[in-house]
Amino acid sequence: MTIARSSQIDLSSTSYYHCMARCVRRSFLCGLDFETGRDYSHRKSWIVSRIKYLASVFAIKICAYAVMSNHYHLVLYVDSSAINHWGDDEVHARWSQIYRQDAQLLSMYSAKEAEHKLALWRQRLGDISWFMRCLNEPIARHANKEDAKKGRFWEGRFKSQALLDEGAVLSAMVYVDLNPVRAKVAQTPEMSDFTSIQERIKKLSMELENKEFDKSLEKQCDETKQPADLMAFANGGKSSKAKIDFHLSDYLELIDTTSRVIREGKRGAVPEKIAPILTRLYLNPQTWFNMIKCLQSGFSSAVGKASALLAFSMKSGAKIPKRIFFSKQSYLATA
């Protein structure tokens, strides 16, 4: 039975979610369509632009994204604290950037009705379902208009997974960033078009071109600016803004090593310099590679330690995740 979206997305359990939407009939409607011979690759830039625009409006940050020829992935963070700091004027201004006509009618409501509307919009601006709706609907309309067709563009509603701990968040990000490499449409992460990892690497490269560094990779990453459109890595520092609680240099090492192992089909050994990040996540190399390879097939509506998965299942009323025994084995030391 399909789990209600309200149960799958529970911000009291986690603020991080992995979301995915696929084109109808798994057709390559955002790439080279083998049935028609037409190339729709330009639509990938539509999706990336829309993702970034919505992230500037919603209280939702982009941790990772990858736009493929027949689907796309997102790792999202809901910044609940930001919503609470918005005044009514800001809520109204943000909502008007998406639904201008709806927002213009606010002055016609009574004070009580206007208050209710603003509260509703505030809630929606922190709602992943509304974020995905505002992403998918315009893309579908634009594509159907281009093709002079009607009907569905996306294969039903989007899929989501709750990311219940740090290991789950990083494994989902790596899984998303390495999608083109795993699909053999790109040889390396930096060659993976329409991905957040390519954007992060390009930004880092541009910053380093203008500076002369005689420092470690960690220091170089710490002292350069990160992409404004993406959720930044904390790099060991503390900030009032929400950030991914790891060093960017660690993440790049993790991406590089994982991409080589997955692409070559070998288990390999993890270099010592990335061992600390796996130690912090209470993961061993074998567990890490299993998580990346089985993120979607091995986990259902949530990803995390066995104890967290069981708690989430009980709270949401869902069945025990279908690979709970794999998860128990992977996290047995900390469950």
C-alpha positions in Angstrom: 0.0 0.0 0.0 1.2 3.5 -0.8 2.3 5.5 2.2 0.7 8.9 2.7 3.1 11.7 1.9 2.4 13.3 5.3 3.8 10.2 6.9 6.9 10.0 4.6 7.9 13.6 5.2 8.0 14.3 8.9 10.2 17.2 9.9 10.2 16.2 13.5 12.2 13.1 12.4 14.6 14.7 10.0 15.0 17.9 7.9 16.8 16.0 5.1 15.1 14.1 2.2 16.1 12.4 -1.0 13.5 13.0 -3.8 13.3 11.6 -7.3 10.9 12.1 -10.2 10.9 10.1 -13.4 9.5 10.8 -16.9 6.4 8.9 -17.9 6.9 5.5 -19.3 10.6 6.0 -18.4 11.0 7.7 -21.7 14.1 9.9 -22.3 12.1 13.1 -22.5 15.0 15.1 -21.1 17.6 13.6 -23.3 17.9 11.7 -26.6 14.6 9.9 -27.1 15.4 6.7 -28.9 11.8 6.2 -30.0 11.4 9.5 -31.8 15.1 10.3 -32.4 14.6 13.8 -31.0 17.0 15.3 -28.5 15.4 17.0 -25.5 18.6 17.6 -23.6 17.9 21.3 -23.4 15.2 20.5 -20.8 17.8 19.6 -18.3 18.8 23.2 -18.0 15.1 24.1 -17.5 15.0 21.7 -14.5 18.2 23.0 -12.9 17.2 26.6 -13.3 13.8 25.9 -11.8 15.3 24.0 -8.9 17.6 27.0 -8.1 14.8 29.5 -8.5 12.5 27.7 -6.1 15.4 27.2 -3.6 15.7 31.0 -3.5 11.9 31.3 -2.7 11.2 28.3 -0.4 12.9 27.7 3.0 14.5 24.7 1.3 18.1 24.2 0.5 19.7 22.1 -2.2 22.4 19.7 -0.9 22.7 17.7 -4.1 21.1 17.4 -7.5 21.5 15.4 -10.7 19.3 15.7 -13.8 19.4 12.7 -16.1 17.7 12.0 -19.4 14.6 10.3 -17.9 14.6 11.3 -14.2 16.2 13.6 -11.7 17.4 13.4 -8.1 17.4 15.9 -5.3 18.7 15.9 -1.7 16.8 18.6 0.1 17.1 20.3 3.5 14.1 22.1 5.0 15.3 25.1 7.0 12.5 25.4 9.5 14.3 28.0 11.6 14.3 30.4 8.5 10.5 30.1 8.2 10.0 31.2 11.8 12.1 34.3 11.3 10.1 35.5 8.2 7.7 38.3 8.8 4.3 38.4 7.1 5.6 40.8 4.4 8.4 38.5 3.5 6.0 35.5 3.3 3.8 37.5 1.0 6.7 38.6 -1.2 8.0 35.1 -1.5 4.6 33.6 -2.3 4.0 36.3 -5.0 7.2 35.1 -6.8 5.4 31.8 -7.5 1.7 32.6 -7.4 1.5 36.3 -8.3 -2.3 36.5 -8.9 -3.0 34.6 -5.7 -0.8 36.9 -3.6 -2.3 40.1 -5.2 -5.7 39.1 -3.8 -4.5 39.3 -0.2 -5.7 42.9 0.1 -9.2 41.9 -0.7 -9.5 39.6 2.3 -10.6 40.5 5.8 -7.9 40.7 8.4 -8.8 37.2 9.7 -8.8 35.7 6.3 -5.5 37.4 5.4 -3.9 36.0 8.5 -5.1 32.5 7.6 -3.8 32.9 4.1 -0.4 34.0 5.3 -0.1 31.2 7.8 -1.0 28.7 5.0 1.6 30.2 2.6 4.2 30.1 5.4 3.5 26.4 5.9 3.7 25.7 2.1 7.0 27.6 1.7 8.6 24.9 4.0 6.8 22.0 2.4 8.7 19.6 0.2 5.5 18.4 -1.6 4.8 22.0 -2.6 8.4 22.5 -3.7 8.2 19.5 -5.9 4.8 20.5 -7.2 6.1 24.0 -8.1 9.0 22.3 -9.9 7.3 19.5 -11.8 4.1 21.3 -13.0 5.8 24.1 -15.0 8.3 21.8 -16.5 5.5 19.4 -17.6 3.4 22.3 -19.1 6.4 23.8 -20.9 7.4 20.4 -22.4 3.9 19.5 -23.5 3.6 22.9 -25.1 6.8 22.4 -26.9 5.7 18.9 -28.1 2.1 20.1 -28.8 0.8 17.3 -26.7 -1.4 16.7 -23.6 -1.2 14.3 -20.7 1.3 13.3 -18.1 5.0 14.2 -18.4 6.1 12.8 -15.0 5.4 9.2 -13.9 3.0 9.9 -11.1 4.0 11.6 -7.8 7.6 12.0 -6.8 9.3 9.5 -4.6 11.0 10.5 -1.3 13.2 9.0 1.3 13.8 10.4 4.8 17.5 10.7 5.6 17.6 9.9 9.3 21.3 10.4 10.2 24.6 11.9 8.9 25.6 8.7 7.1 22.2 8.6 5.3 22.6 12.2 4.2 26.1 11.8 2.8 25.3 8.5 1.1 22.3 10.0 -0.6 24.4 13.0 -1.7 27.1 10.8 -3.1 24.5 8.5 -4.7 23.0 11.5 -6.5 26.2 13.2 -7.5 27.6 10.0 -9.0 24.4 9.1 -10.9 26.0 10.0 -14.3 29.1 8.0 -13.5 27.1 5.0 -12.4 25.0 5.3 -15.5 28.2 5.5 -17.7 27.2 8.8 -19.3 30.2 10.6 -17.7 33.7 9.3 -16.9 34.3 11.5 -13.9 32.3 13.6 -11.4 33.7 16.8 -12.9 32.5 15.7 -16.3 29.0 15.0 -15.0 26.8 17.7 -16.5 23.7 19.0 -14.6 25.0 17.8 -11.2 25.8 19.6 -8.0 29.2 18.0 -7.8 30.2 19.5 -11.1 29.0 22.9 -9.9 31.0 22.5 -6.6 34.2 21.5 -8.5 33.9 24.3 -11.1 33.4 26.9 -8.4 36.4 25.6 -6.4 38.5 25.5 -9.6 37.6 29.1 -10.5 38.4 30.3 -7.0 41.8 28.5 -7.0 42.7 29.9 -10.4 42.7 33.4 -8.9 44.8 32.4 -5.9 48.2 30.9 -5.2 47.9 28.2 -2.7 50.7 26.3 -1.0 48.4 24.5 1.4 46.6 21.2 1.8 43.3 20.5 0.0 41.4 20.9 3.2 42.8 24.4 3.7 42.2 25.3 0.1 38.6 24.2 0.3 38.1 26.0 3.7 39.3 29.3 2.3 37.3 29.4 -1.0 33.8 30.4 -1.6 31.2 27.7 -2.2 28.3 27.9 -4.8 25.6 30.3 -3.6 22.8 28.1 -5.0 23.9 25.0 -3.0 23.9 24.3 0.8 27.4 24.9 1.9 29.7 22.6 3.8 30.6 23.8 7.3 34.3 23.0 6.9 34.7 22.6 10.6 33.4 26.1 11.4 30.3 27.2 13.2 27.7 29.5 11.7 24.1 30.6 12.4 23.2 29.4 8.9 22.4 25.8 8.2 25.3 24.0 6.7 26.4 20.4 5.9 28.4 19.4 9.0 31.5 18.1 7.1 34.6 19.5 5.3 34.1 20.0 1.5 37.6 18.4 1.1 36.4 15.2 2.9 33.4 15.1 0.6 35.4 15.5 -2.6 37.8 12.7 -1.4 34.7 10.5 -0.7 33.2 11.2 -4.1 36.5 10.5 -5.9 37.2 7.2 -4.2 33.6 6.0 -4.4 33.4 6.9 -8.1 36.5 4.9 -8.9 35.3 1.8 -7.0 31.8 1.9 -8.4 32.9 2.6 -12.0 35.5 -0.1 -12.1 33.3 -2.6 -10.4 35.9 -3.3 -7.7 35.6 -3.1 -4.0 39.0 -1.7 -3.5 40.5 -0.2 -0.3 39.6 3.2 1.0 42.7 5.5 1.2 43.7 6.5 4.7 43.0 10.2 4.2 39.2 9.6 3.9 39.0 7.0 6.7 38.2 9.6 9.4 34.9 10.6 7.7 33.8 7.0 7.5 34.9 6.5 11.1 32.8 9.5 12.2 29.8 8.0 10.4 30.4 4.6 12.1 30.8 3.0 8.7 33.3 0.6 7.3 34.3 0.7 3.6 32.2 -2.4 2.7 29.1 -0.9 4.4 29.7 2.5 2.6 29.8 1.0 -0.9 26.8 -1.2 -0.1 24.8 1.9 0.9 25.6 3.8 -2.2 24.8 0.8 -4.5 21.6 0.0 -2.6 20.2 3.4 -1.6 17.0 3.0 -3.6 16.8 -0.8 -4.0 17.8 -1.6 -0.4 15.9 1.1 1.4 12.3 2.1 1.1 10.9 5.4 2.5 13.8 6.1 4.8 17.6 5.6 5.0 19.5 5.4 8.3 20.7 3.3 11.2 18.5 0.3 12.0 17.3 1.9 15.3 16.3 5.1 13.4 14.6 3.1 10.7 12.5 1.1 13.2 11.6 4.3 15.1 10.6 6.1 11.8 8.5 3.1 10.7 6.6 2.9 14.0 6.0 6.7 13.9 4.8 6.8 10.3 2.8 3.6 10.5 4.7 2.1 7.6 6.0 -1.4 7.3 9.5 -2.2 8.5 11.9 -1.1 5.7 12.4 -3.9 3.2 16.1 -4.2 3.8 16.2 -3.7 7.5 18.4 -6.8 8.0 21.0 -5.4 5.6 20.7 -2.1 7.6 21.0 -3.8 10.9 24.2 -5.6 9.8 25.6 -2.3 8.4 25.0 -0.3 11.6 25.1 -3.0 14.2 28.0 -1.4 16.1 25.9 1.7 16.8 22.3 0.5 16.6 
